[in-house]
């Protein structure tokens, strides 16, 4: 398997992972993160609730991870579109 094929299959899996969406009454359609990410965010919430870390730090860490995940899924989508047009 070539490096390009490996990268493409990984990109496709990432796009499929972030394609799950839920309709929320007030917010509209919202993307649902994978279960491992939900567990990570819940763990941060528990740490903040217990007082191991402060709430502002938990919010900053969560926001950073959400932005990084959004950026990575956007890169995968852009790669897929570029390959389709080629």
C-alpha positions in Angstrom: 0.0 0.0 0.0 1.5 3.3 -1.0 1.8 6.3 1.3 -0.9 8.2 -0.7 -3.4 5.3 -0.4 -2.8 5.1 3.3 -3.3 8.9 3.7 -6.5 8.8 1.6 -8.0 6.0 3.6 -7.2 7.8 6.8 -8.8 11.0 5.5 -11.9 9.2 4.4 -12.3 7.6 7.9 -11.9 11.0 9.5 -14.6 12.5 7.4 -16.9 9.6 8.1 -16.3 9.9 11.8 -17.4 13.5 11.9 -20.5 13.0 9.6 -22.8 12.1 12.5 -25.2 14.9 13.2 -28.1 15.5 15.6 -31.0 17.9 15.3 -31.1 20.1 18.4 -34.3 22.2 18.7 -32.7 25.6 19.5 -29.3 25.2 17.8 -30.3 23.3 14.7 -28.1 20.5 13.2 -25.0 19.8 15.4 -22.1 17.5 14.6 -21.6 14.8 17.3 -18.0 14.0 18.1 -16.8 10.4 18.3 -17.3 8.6 21.7 -13.7 8.9 22.7 -13.8 12.6 22.3 -17.1 12.8 24.3 -15.4 10.8 27.1 -12.4 13.2 27.0 -14.7 16.2 27.4 -16.6 14.5 30.2 -13.3 13.8 31.9 -12.4 17.5 31.7 -15.8 18.4 33.2 -15.3 15.9 36.1 -11.9 17.3 36.8 -13.3 20.8 36.8 -16.2 19.9 39.0 -14.0 18.2 41.5 -11.7 21.2 41.6 -8.5 19.5 40.2 -8.5 22.1 37.4 -10.3 25.5 37.3 -13.4 26.0 35.1 -11.7 28.6 32.8 -8.8 26.2 32.1 -11.2 23.3 31.3 -13.1 25.6 28.9 -9.9 26.8 27.2 -8.7 23.2 26.8 -12.0 22.1 25.4 -12.2 25.0 22.9 -8.7 24.2 21.7 -9.5 20.6 21.1 -12.7 21.5 19.3 -10.9 23.9 17.0 -8.1 21.5 16.3 -10.6 18.7 15.4 -12.6 21.1 13.2 -9.4 22.1 11.4 -8.3 18.5 10.9 -11.7 17.5 9.5 -11.6 20.5 7.2 -8.2 19.4 5.9 -9.5 15.9 5.2 -12.6 17.3 3.4 -10.4 19.7 1.3 -8.0 16.8 0.4 -11.0 14.7 -0.7 -12.4 17.5 -2.9 -9.0 18.1 -4.5 -8.6 14.5 -5.3 -12.1 14.3 -6.8 -11.4 17.2 -9.1 -8.1 15.6 -10.3 
